[in-house]
């Protein structure tokens, strides 16, 4: 498929983590903190078996925003 733009719908927001489902990349924050404390890259930055290719900075930008926004609910 080639280069793919990430969308918010591809993410799972957990209590203290955000997961990009297509790549498995995970950003984990400490409770009550908006910034990531840990990052697991998984397949982010690699071409996925289905041919999708996500740019790391584009996925990371959404993940960081979702980590911040999880504290606003």
Secondary structure, DSSP 8 states (H G I E B T S, - for coil): -EEE---GGGEEE-SSEEEETTTTEEEEE-TT-SSEEEEE-TTTTS--TTSEEE-HHHHHHHHHHHHHHGGG-
